[in-house]
Structures are given as structure tokens and as C-alpha cells.
Amino acid sequence: MLCKSLEFKNIDGQKIKVIEIPVLKTKNAYYFMIQVRLQIFISFLYEQPYEKSCYSFREYLKRKMSWTDYQDLFRFKEFRNNA
């Protein structure tokens, strides 16, 4: 799965980095859910100053989504013979 990162400054000017944001096609069943969760997560980080400057969106999703949905979203294909 392809993941992206996002950097922005919060309300206090602190630089915040969000990593491991999954990139999905618009026809994917989880596309809307991920977009809404990302907006909620970013607005939460934007409003309040924190000591950390780097956050994992994947870890956030692990806490907020059901486990079966999380596994379906981040399922990795295993290749034979390391191909």
C-alpha cells in the first residue's frame, strides 16, 4: 500500500508531521471513512499544542477503527520468493 505524509503548522506555529496516511482510490469502500478520519485528526492536532511533532495516522486508525476494517485496509500482499 502506498502511504503519504503531511506537514503543517498548528495554531501556535509548531510544525506538525502526520505520517503513514494511506492513499486509496475514490472507488474504494474505505475512501470516505479515511478522509473523514483524517480531517478529524488534523483538526484535533491543529487546535492544541503538543510536545510531539510527528504523529502516525496508522496508529490513530488502529485505535479508532474496528479491527476487521483495519486489517482489510492495511492488508499486505505477500509475494512468493521475495518477488
MOPAC internal coordinates of N, CA, C and O (Angstrom, degrees):
PM7 1SCF
backbone

  N    0.0000 0     0.00 0     0.00 0    0    0    0
  C    1.4492 1     0.00 0     0.00 0    1    0    0
  C    1.5138 1   109.11 1     0.00 0    2    1    0
  O    1.2310 1   121.22 1   -39.28 1    3    2    1
  N    1.2969 1   115.26 1   140.72 1    3    2    1
  C    1.4493 1   122.25 1   178.81 1    5    3    2
  C    1.5239 1   108.81 1   -86.85 1    6    5    3
  O    1.2310 1   120.67 1   -48.17 1    7    6    5
  N    1.3219 1   116.32 1   131.83 1    7    6    5
  C    1.4601 1   121.28 1   178.61 1    9    7    6
  C    1.5188 1   109.48 1  -123.98 1   10    9    7
  O    1.2310 1   120.94 1   -29.82 1   11   10    9
  N    1.3166 1   115.81 1   150.18 1   11   10    9
  C    1.4612 1   122.28 1   178.03 1   13   11   10
  C    1.5170 1   109.47 1  -121.08 1   14   13   11
  O    1.2310 1   121.36 1    -8.41 1   15   14   13
  N    1.3237 1   115.00 1   171.59 1   15   14   13
  C    1.4529 1   121.03 1   174.29 1   17   15   14
  C    1.5255 1   108.62 1  -129.02 1   18   17   15
  O    1.2310 1   121.06 1   -17.91 1   19   18   17
  N    1.3197 1   115.58 1   162.09 1   19   18   17
  C    1.4514 1   122.06 1  -176.25 1   21   19   18
  C    1.5216 1   108.63 1  -139.43 1   22   21   19
  O    1.2310 1   120.51 1   -46.04 1   23   22   21
  N    1.3239 1   116.63 1   133.96 1   23   22   21
  C    1.4611 1   121.39 1   176.41 1   25   23   22
  C    1.5112 1   109.15 1  -122.27 1   26   25   23
  O    1.2310 1   120.94 1   -42.07 1   27   26   25
  N    1.3427 1   115.81 1   137.93 1   27   26   25
  C    1.4582 1   121.27 1   177.36 1   29   27   26
  C    1.5261 1   108.54 1  -155.44 1   30   29   27
  O    1.2310 1   121.12 1   -11.03 1   31   30   29
  N    1.3323 1   115.46 1   168.97 1   31   30   29
  C    1.4575 1   120.45 1   176.10 1   33   31   30
  C    1.5175 1   108.48 1  -106.65 1   34   33   31
  O    1.2310 1   121.13 1   -43.17 1   35   34   33
  N    1.3380 1   115.44 1   136.83 1   35   34   33
  C    1.4601 1   119.00 1  -179.18 1   37   35   34
  C    1.5197 1   110.20 1   -82.26 1   38   37   35
  O    1.2310 1   120.91 1     7.82 1   39   38   37
  N    1.3099 1   115.87 1  -172.18 1   39   38   37
  C    1.4604 1   121.45 1  -174.05 1   41   39   38
  C    1.5325 1   112.18 1   -62.75 1   42   41   39
  O    1.2310 1   120.03 1   153.78 1   43   42   41
  N    1.3351 1   117.54 1   -26.22 1   43   42   41
  C    1.4609 1   121.84 1   179.30 1   45   43   42
  C    1.5275 1   112.72 1   -92.23 1   46   45   43
  O    1.2310 1   119.81 1   178.89 1   47   46   45
  N    1.3080 1   117.97 1    -1.11 1   47   46   45
  C    1.4539 1   121.46 1  -179.92 1   49   47   46
  C    1.5157 1   113.86 1    90.55 1   50   49   47
  O    1.2310 1   119.93 1  -175.53 1   51   50   49
  N    1.3239 1   117.74 1     4.47 1   51   50   49
  C    1.4601 1   121.71 1   178.58 1   53   51   50
  C    1.5265 1   109.06 1   -76.21 1   54   53   51
  O    1.2310 1   120.50 1   -45.23 1   55   54   53
  N    1.3245 1   116.65 1   134.77 1   55   54   53
  C    1.4552 1   121.75 1  -179.64 1   57   55   54
  C    1.5262 1   109.58 1   -79.10 1   58   57   55
  O    1.2310 1   120.69 1   -55.15 1   59   58   57
  N    1.3391 1   116.28 1   124.85 1   59   58   57
  C    1.4581 1   123.29 1  -177.94 1   61   59   58
  C    1.5218 1   108.31 1  -117.73 1   62   61   59
  O    1.2310 1   120.30 1   -42.71 1   63   62   61
  N    1.3300 1   117.03 1   137.29 1   63   62   61
  C    1.4547 1   122.51 1   177.23 1   65   63   62
  C    1.5249 1   108.65 1  -122.67 1   66   65   63
  O    1.2310 1   120.90 1   -51.60 1   67   66   65
  N    1.3361 1   115.88 1   128.40 1   67   66   65
  C    1.4582 1   122.56 1   176.28 1   69   67   66
  C    1.5240 1   106.56 1  -111.67 1   70   69   67
  O    1.2310 1   120.47 1   -57.72 1   71   70   69
  N    1.3382 1   116.70 1   122.28 1   71   70   69
  C    1.4529 1   121.27 1  -176.77 1   73   71   70
  C    1.5218 1   110.45 1  -112.94 1   74   73   71
  O    1.2310 1   120.70 1   -11.45 1   75   74   73
  N    1.3181 1   116.27 1   168.55 1   75   74   73
  C    1.4619 1   124.98 1   176.04 1   77   75   74
  C    1.5350 1   112.71 1    60.14 1   78   77   75
  O    1.2310 1   120.67 1  -132.34 1   79   78   77
  N    1.3221 1   116.33 1    47.66 1   79   78   77
  C    1.4599 1   121.68 1   174.76 1   81   79   78
  C    1.5225 1   107.39 1   -90.41 1   82   81   79
  O    1.2310 1   119.35 1   -62.23 1   83   82   81
  N    1.3242 1   118.84 1   117.77 1   83   82   81
  C    1.4692 1   120.07 1  -177.49 1   85   83   82
  C    1.5271 1   111.33 1   -70.09 1   86   85   83
  O    1.2310 1   120.83 1   -39.06 1   87   86   85
  N    1.3266 1   116.03 1   140.94 1   87   86   85
  C    1.4560 1   122.35 1   176.39 1   89   87   86
  C    1.5212 1   107.26 1  -101.31 1   90   89   87
  O    1.2310 1   121.02 1   -59.47 1   91   90   89
  N    1.3296 1   115.65 1   120.53 1   91   90   89
  C    1.4599 1   121.25 1  -176.95 1   93   91   90
  C    1.5236 1   110.25 1  -122.84 1   94   93   91
  O    1.2310 1   120.97 1   -26.01 1   95   94   93
  N    1.3102 1   115.75 1   153.99 1   95   94   93
  C    1.4563 1   120.73 1   172.81 1   97   95   94
  C    1.5236 1   108.54 1   -73.69 1   98   97   95
  O    1.2310 1   120.76 1   -25.49 1   99   98   97
  N    1.3342 1   116.16 1   154.51 1   99   98   97
  C    1.4636 1   119.31 1  -177.20 1  101   99   98
  C    1.5184 1   112.77 1   -66.62 1  102  101   99
  O    1.2310 1   119.72 1   159.29 1  103  102  101
  N    1.3107 1   118.14 1   -20.71 1  103  102  101
  C    1.4607 1   121.12 1   179.04 1  105  103  102
  C    1.5240 1   113.02 1   -87.53 1  106  105  103
  O    1.2310 1   120.01 1   177.86 1  107  106  105
  N    1.3152 1   117.58 1    -2.14 1  107  106  105
  C    1.4558 1   121.55 1   179.09 1  109  107  106
  C    1.5281 1   109.96 1   -68.23 1  110  109  107
  O    1.2310 1   120.45 1   -36.24 1  111  110  109
  N    1.3191 1   116.74 1   143.76 1  111  110  109
  C    1.4691 1   121.82 1  -178.37 1  113  111  110
  C    1.5316 1   112.38 1   -64.08 1  114  113  111
  O    1.2310 1   119.99 1   153.09 1  115  114  113
  N    1.3301 1   117.62 1   -26.91 1  115  114  113
  C    1.4674 1   121.36 1  -177.21 1  117  115  114
  C    1.5268 1   113.29 1   -96.82 1  118  117  115
  O    1.2310 1   119.57 1  -178.04 1  119  118  117
  N    1.3095 1   118.42 1     1.96 1  119  118  117
  C    1.4672 1   121.77 1  -175.38 1  121  119  118
  C    1.5287 1   111.66 1   -58.30 1  122  121  119
  O    1.2310 1   120.12 1   128.35 1  123  122  121
  N    1.3166 1   117.37 1   -51.65 1  123  122  121
  C    1.4675 1   120.85 1  -177.52 1  125  123  122
  C    1.5205 1   111.09 1   -64.27 1  126  125  123
  O    1.2310 1   120.07 1   137.09 1  127  126  125
  N    1.3265 1   117.47 1   -42.91 1  127  126  125
  C    1.4536 1   121.55 1  -179.12 1  129  127  126
  C    1.5286 1   111.21 1   -61.08 1  130  129  127
  O    1.2310 1   120.69 1   137.66 1  131  130  129
  N    1.3212 1   116.30 1   -42.34 1  131  130  129
  C    1.4668 1   120.42 1  -179.58 1  133  131  130
  C    1.5256 1   110.74 1   -67.51 1  134  133  131
  O    1.2310 1   120.13 1   139.58 1  135  134  133
  N    1.3367 1   117.36 1   -40.42 1  135  134  133
  C    1.4558 1   120.74 1   179.02 1  137  135  134
  C    1.5250 1   111.40 1   -62.09 1  138  137  135
  O    1.2310 1   120.41 1   135.63 1  139  138  137
  N    1.3185 1   116.81 1   -44.37 1  139  138  137
  C    1.4672 1   120.83 1  -179.80 1  141  139  138
  C    1.5230 1   110.52 1   -66.48 1  142  141  139
  O    1.2310 1   120.38 1   134.95 1  143  142  141
  N    1.3262 1   116.88 1   -45.05 1  143  142  141
  C    1.4745 1   120.13 1   179.32 1  145  143  142
  C    1.5298 1   111.61 1   -62.43 1  146  145  143
  O    1.2310 1   120.58 1   142.15 1  147  146  145
  N    1.3283 1   116.49 1   -37.85 1  147  146  145
  C    1.4645 1   120.10 1   178.97 1  149  147  146
  C    1.5314 1   110.73 1   -66.14 1  150  149  147
  O    1.2310 1   119.92 1   138.12 1  151  150  149
  N    1.3237 1   117.76 1   -41.88 1  151  150  149
  C    1.4616 1   120.59 1   177.78 1  153  151  150
  C    1.5253 1   111.45 1   -63.33 1  154  153  151
  O    1.2310 1   120.31 1   138.71 1  155  154  153
  N    1.3268 1   117.02 1   -41.29 1  155  154  153
  C    1.4602 1   120.75 1   178.56 1  157  155  154
  C    1.5278 1   110.53 1   -64.67 1  158  157  155
  O    1.2310 1   120.54 1   135.89 1  159  158  157
  N    1.3259 1   116.56 1   -44.11 1  159  158  157
  C    1.4626 1   121.71 1  -178.74 1  161  159  158
  C    1.5277 1   111.17 1   -64.20 1  162  161  159
  O    1.2310 1   120.18 1   135.67 1  163  162  161
  N    1.3190 1   117.26 1   -44.33 1  163  162  161
  C    1.4655 1   120.51 1  -179.39 1  165  163  162
  C    1.5268 1   111.17 1   -67.63 1  166  165  163
  O    1.2310 1   119.81 1   138.30 1  167  166  165
  N    1.3184 1   117.97 1   -41.70 1  167  166  165
  C    1.4650 1   119.64 1   178.74 1  169  167  166
  C    1.5226 1   110.91 1   -64.60 1  170  169  167
  O    1.2310 1   120.12 1   145.05 1  171  170  169
  N    1.3378 1   117.38 1   -34.95 1  171  170  169
  C    1.4590 1   120.84 1   176.41 1  173  171  170
  C    1.5263 1   110.79 1   -64.99 1  174  173  171
  O    1.2310 1   120.24 1   136.03 1  175  174  173
  N    1.3412 1   117.15 1   -43.97 1  175  174  173
  C    1.4606 1   120.97 1   179.81 1  177  175  174
  C    1.5265 1   112.00 1   -70.58 1  178  177  175
  O    1.2310 1   119.94 1   148.99 1  179  178  177
  N    1.3142 1   117.72 1   -31.01 1  179  178  177
  C    1.4617 1   121.53 1  -177.62 1  181  179  178
  C    1.5188 1   112.03 1   -68.97 1  182  181  179
  O    1.2310 1   120.30 1   144.04 1  183  182  181
  N    1.3152 1   117.03 1   -35.96 1  183  182  181
  C    1.4607 1   121.21 1  -173.24 1  185  183  182
  C    1.5204 1   114.45 1   -76.55 1  186  185  183
  O    1.2310 1   119.52 1   150.07 1  187  186  185
  N    1.3261 1   118.51 1   -29.93 1  187  186  185
  C    1.4484 1   120.10 1  -171.68 1  189  187  186
  C    1.5250 1   111.64 1  -122.55 1  190  189  187
  O    1.2310 1   120.40 1   -40.64 1  191  190  189
  N    1.3404 1   116.85 1   139.36 1  191  190  189
  C    1.4689 1   119.23 1   175.81 1  193  191  190
  C    1.5292 1   111.09 1   -76.92 1  194  193  191
  O    1.2310 1   120.89 1   -38.35 1  195  194  193
  N    1.3236 1   115.90 1   141.65 1  195  194  193
  C    1.4574 1   121.81 1   179.99 1  197  195  194
  C    1.5198 1   109.58 1  -131.66 1  198  197  195
  O    1.2310 1   120.99 1   -17.40 1  199  198  197
  N    1.3182 1   115.72 1   162.60 1  199  198  197
  C    1.4591 1   120.39 1   177.41 1  201  199  198
  C    1.5168 1   111.54 1   -78.05 1  202  201  199
  O    1.2310 1   120.46 1   146.68 1  203  202  201
  N    1.3398 1   116.73 1   -33.32 1  203  202  201
  C    1.4573 1   120.19 1   179.64 1  205  203  202
  C    1.5227 1   109.61 1   -78.18 1  206  205  203
  O    1.2310 1   121.22 1   -26.73 1  207  206  205
  N    1.3204 1   115.26 1   153.27 1  207  206  205
  C    1.4571 1   118.96 1   177.78 1  209  207  206
  C    1.5209 1   112.17 1  -119.16 1  210  209  207
  O    1.2310 1   120.19 1   175.54 1  211  210  209
  N    1.3354 1   117.23 1    -4.46 1  211  210  209
  C    1.4611 1   121.25 1  -178.66 1  213  211  210
  C    1.5282 1   108.94 1  -133.20 1  214  213  211
  O    1.2310 1   121.12 1   -52.77 1  215  214  213
  N    1.3395 1   115.46 1   127.23 1  215  214  213
  C    1.4548 1   121.48 1  -177.69 1  217  215  214
  C    1.5179 1   109.62 1  -126.77 1  218  217  215
  O    1.2310 1   120.59 1   -34.51 1  219  218  217
  N    1.3150 1   116.47 1   145.49 1  219  218  217
  C    1.4545 1   122.24 1   178.63 1  221  219  218
  C    1.5264 1   109.23 1   -99.78 1  222  221  219
  O    1.2310 1   120.94 1   -62.14 1  223  222  221
  N    1.3308 1   115.80 1   117.86 1  223  222  221
  C    1.4578 1   120.39 1   177.49 1  225  223  222
  C    1.5233 1   110.70 1   -68.37 1  226  225  223
  O    1.2310 1   120.68 1   150.53 1  227  226  225
  N    1.3117 1   116.30 1   -29.47 1  227  226  225
  C    1.4625 1   120.44 1   178.23 1  229  227  226
  C    1.5290 1   111.07 1   -64.42 1  230  229  227
  O    1.2310 1   120.03 1   138.31 1  231  230  229
  N    1.3218 1   117.56 1   -41.69 1  231  230  229
  C    1.4638 1   120.94 1   177.56 1  233  231  230
  C    1.5269 1   110.90 1   -66.69 1  234  233  231
  O    1.2310 1   120.46 1   143.68 1  235  234  233
  N    1.3158 1   116.72 1   -36.32 1  235  234  233
  C    1.4636 1   120.89 1   176.32 1  237  235  234
  C    1.5256 1   110.03 1   -62.51 1  238  237  235
  O    1.2310 1   120.42 1   134.66 1  239  238  237
  N    1.3349 1   116.81 1   -45.34 1  239  238  237
  C    1.4626 1   120.88 1   179.12 1  241  239  238
  C    1.5268 1   111.62 1   -64.39 1  242  241  239
  O    1.2310 1   120.43 1   146.72 1  243  242  241
  N    1.3143 1   116.78 1   -33.28 1  243  242  241
  C    1.4649 1   120.51 1   179.04 1  245  243  242
  C    1.5310 1   110.32 1   -61.84 1  246  245  243
  O    1.2310 1   120.51 1   144.56 1  247  246  245
  N    1.3200 1   116.63 1   -35.44 1  247  246  245
  C    1.4631 1   120.50 1   179.43 1  249  247  246
  C    1.5228 1   112.78 1   -80.86 1  250  249  247
  O    1.2310 1   119.59 1   149.89 1  251  250  249
  N    1.3279 1   118.38 1   -30.11 1  251  250  249
  C    1.4591 1   121.64 1  -171.61 1  253  251  250
  C    1.5260 1   114.87 1   -97.19 1  254  253  251
  O    1.2310 1   119.48 1   154.24 1  255  254  253
  N    1.3266 1   118.60 1   -25.76 1  255  254  253
  C    1.4587 1   121.40 1  -177.29 1  257  255  254
  C    1.5289 1   110.62 1   -95.39 1  258  257  255
  O    1.2310 1   121.15 1   -19.08 1  259  258  257
  N    1.3207 1   115.40 1   160.92 1  259  258  257
  C    1.4624 1   118.46 1   172.26 1  261  259  258
  C    1.5321 1   107.85 1   -69.97 1  262  261  259
  O    1.2310 1   120.95 1   -26.62 1  263  262  261
  N    1.3184 1   115.78 1   153.38 1  263  262  261
  C    1.4587 1   119.82 1  -173.44 1  265  263  262
  C    1.5244 1   112.23 1   -65.05 1  266  265  263
  O    1.2310 1   119.86 1   142.54 1  267  266  265
  N    1.3165 1   117.88 1   -37.46 1  267  266  265
  C    1.4642 1   120.11 1  -179.79 1  269  267  266
  C    1.5272 1   111.08 1   -66.83 1  270  269  267
  O    1.2310 1   120.02 1   139.88 1  271  270  269
  N    1.3365 1   117.56 1   -40.12 1  271  270  269
  C    1.4665 1   120.45 1   176.69 1  273  271  270
  C    1.5281 1   110.78 1   -65.73 1  274  273  271
  O    1.2310 1   120.79 1   140.40 1  275  274  273
  N    1.3147 1   116.10 1   -39.60 1  275  274  273
  C    1.4615 1   120.45 1   179.05 1  277  275  274
  C    1.5284 1   111.04 1   -62.29 1  278  277  275
  O    1.2310 1   120.27 1   135.79 1  279  278  277
  N    1.3315 1   117.08 1   -44.21 1  279  278  277
  C    1.4573 1   120.68 1   178.80 1  281  279  278
  C    1.5191 1   111.93 1   -65.57 1  282  281  279
  O    1.2310 1   120.06 1   140.77 1  283  282  281
  N    1.3321 1   117.49 1   -39.23 1  283  282  281
  C    1.4628 1   120.29 1   177.35 1  285  283  282
  C    1.5237 1   111.52 1   -64.19 1  286  285  283
  O    1.2310 1   120.53 1   141.60 1  287  286  285
  N    1.3128 1   116.59 1   -38.40 1  287  286  285
  C    1.4630 1   120.84 1  -178.50 1  289  287  286
  C    1.5188 1   112.05 1   -69.37 1  290  289  287
  O    1.2310 1   120.15 1   136.08 1  291  290  289
  N    1.3172 1   117.31 1   -43.92 1  291  290  289
  C    1.4582 1   121.41 1  -174.75 1  293  291  290
  C    1.5201 1   113.14 1  -103.72 1  294  293  291
  O    1.2310 1   120.14 1  -154.73 1  295  294  293
  N    1.2908 1   117.33 1    25.27 1  295  294  293
  C    1.4618 1   120.66 1   177.70 1  297  295  294
  C    1.5230 1   109.32 1   -68.42 1  298  297  295
  O    1.2310 1   121.34 1   -53.28 1  299  298  297
  N    1.3049 1   115.04 1   126.72 1  299  298  297
  C    1.4568 1   121.04 1   178.78 1  301  299  298
  C    1.5192 1   109.30 1  -100.31 1  302  301  299
  O    1.2310 1   120.91 1   -40.54 1  303  302  301
  N    1.3029 1   115.87 1   139.46 1  303  302  301
  C    1.4534 1   120.01 1   176.06 1  305  303  302
  C    1.5207 1   108.15 1   -82.60 1  306  305  303
  O    1.2310 1   121.09 1   -49.47 1  307  306  305
  N    1.3193 1   115.53 1   130.53 1  307  306  305
  C    1.4530 1   119.93 1   177.39 1  309  307  306
  C    1.5163 1   108.62 1   -93.17 1  310  309  307
  O    1.2310 1   120.97 1   -47.29 1  311  310  309
  N    1.3198 1   115.75 1   132.71 1  311  310  309
  C    1.4433 1   121.10 1  -178.91 1  313  311  310
  C    1.5232 1   109.82 1  -100.32 1  314  313  311
  O    1.2310 1   121.42 1   -33.00 1  315  314  313
  N    1.2961 1   114.89 1   147.00 1  315  314  313
  C    1.4544 1   119.58 1   178.18 1  317  315  314
  C    1.5225 1   109.21 1   -80.66 1  318  317  315
  O    1.2310 1   120.88 1   -40.60 1  319  318  317
  N    1.3181 1   115.93 1   139.40 1  319  318  317
  C    1.4745 1   123.38 1   176.46 1  321  319  318
  C    1.5264 1   112.09 1    57.05 1  322  321  319
  O    1.2310 1   120.18 1  -145.68 1  323  322  321
  N    1.3335 1   117.27 1    34.32 1  323  322  321
  C    1.4653 1   122.59 1   177.21 1  325  323  322
  C    1.5223 1   113.42 1    56.41 1  326  325  323
  O    1.2310 1   119.93 1  -148.32 1  327  326  325
  N    1.2963 1   117.74 1    31.68 1  327  326  325
  C    1.4751 1   121.16 1  -179.41 1  329  327  326
  C    1.5039 1   110.76 1   -83.52 1  330  329  327
  O    1.2310 1   120.10 1   180.00 1  331  330  329

